[in-house]
Amino acid sequence: MTDFSQDAIFGPMLLMMWLTMTVWFYMYSQRIPYIVGYLEKRPGLKPEDITAETLAKAPPSVRNSSDNLKNLFEMPILFYGMCCYLFVTSQVDLVYQCAAWTFAISRVLHSVVHCTYNKVMTRFRLYCISSLSLWFILGRATYNQLS
């Protein structure tokens, strides 16, 4: 198992980090014009007067990227932890690598769907693929640890 490059697990991890950064920039590219337009229509209102409730009433094109960014701090946190665990314990192999790339790529596709046309069933299927990949990684690592 140790002849496989342990560093290989960082590829999917870095992809997830780049995805998070990309969604963050995209979110602000949608949110800032919305806030500017909102303020222009309401003379006397200042940026600090904008509340979470105001943003919650924004159109889906503005809200979806914010919701997606929140998603990137849920299941992916477990993914990051598992990648670090696999690296530290020198368990990275081709099977874990494939599962990690499956997780990361399905999360990228999930984010693209969520931030654009947001078809819920497509998003759900991609979420299931990523989740099953993560649960596989966790289950296999747990089994290996206990054996």
N, C-alpha and C positions, 0 to 999 in steps of 0.2 A: 504494500500500500504506500510506502514511503518513497518509491521511485517516481510517483506522480508529483508534479510540481504543486506544492501546497499553496503557492502564491496564486494559482489559477482561480481560486475561489473569490479573489478580489475583483475579477472582471465583472461578474454580475453585481457585486456590491457597488462598484464604482458607477455602473450603469444606473442603478437605483438612485444613487446620490445625484448624478447628472439629471436624471428625470425630475427629482425633487426641485433642483435649482431651475430647470426649464419651466416647470409648472408654476413656480414662484414668480418668475419673470412674466410668464404669460398672464397669470392672475392680475398682476399690476398693470399690464398693458390693457387689460379689460376694465379694471376697477378705476384707475386714475381718470380716464376719459369720462366714465360714468359719473364720478364725483364732481369733476369740473362742470359737466353739463348740468348736474343736479344743482350745484351752487349758482350757476349762471341764471337758472330759472327762478331762483329765490334770492333776490337782492337783500343784502344785510345778513344773510346766513354765512357763518364762517366754517372752515373745515373742521374745527373742533366741535361744532354743533352736530356733525354727522354721527349718528349712533349705530349700534349693531342692528337695531330694528330697521333703520333706514336701509342699510346694506342688505338685510334679509328680504326687503321688498324690491330689490334690484331685479332686472330681468334674468332669466336663466343663463344667458350668455355671459353675464357678469358673475353670477353665483356659482356656477358649475365648477369653474377653475378653483375657487376658494374651497368648495366642498372636496374637490379632488386633492388639494394640498393637505387637507385634514386627513384624508384617507392614507396619504403617504407617511403618516406618523402613527399608523395603527399596525396592521399586519407586517409591514416591512421592518418594524422594530424587532420583531421576533426573527425575521430573516437575517438582519445584521448580527444579532446575537448568535444565531446558529452558525453563520459563516465564521465568526470569530472563534467559536468553540471548535469547529472542524479544523481551522487553521492551527490553533494552539495545541490541539491533541493529535495533530498530524494525520487526520483521517480523510483528508480531501482525496477523492478518487474520481474516476470518470462518471460514475453513477451520481455522486453528489454534484459534480460539475454540471451534468445534464439537467438535473432537477433545479439547480440554482439558476441556470440560464432560462429554463422554462418559466420559473417564477418571475424573473426580471423582465423577460420579453412580454409575457402576458400582462404584467403590470404596466409596461409601456403602452401596449395596445389598449388596456383598460383606461389609462389616462387620456389617450387620444380620443377614444369614444366619449368619455365623460366630459372632456373640455370642448368637444365639437358638437356632433349631432345628438349625443346622449341617449342612444337607444338602450333602454334599461335591460332588456333581455340579452343583448349582445354584451353589455357591460357585465351582467351577472355571470354569463358563461365564462368570460375572461377572468372574473374574480374567482370562480370555482376552480379553474385550471391553476391559477396562482396559489390558491389556498391548498389544494390537494398536493401541489408540489412541495409547499412548505410543510404540510403535515407529514408527507413522506420523509422529508429530510429529518424532521424532529423524531418521527417514529423509528427510523433506521438508526439514528444516532443513539436514541434511548436503548434500543435493543442491543446495539454494540457495546454500550456502556455497561449494561446489566449482564452481558454474557461473559 
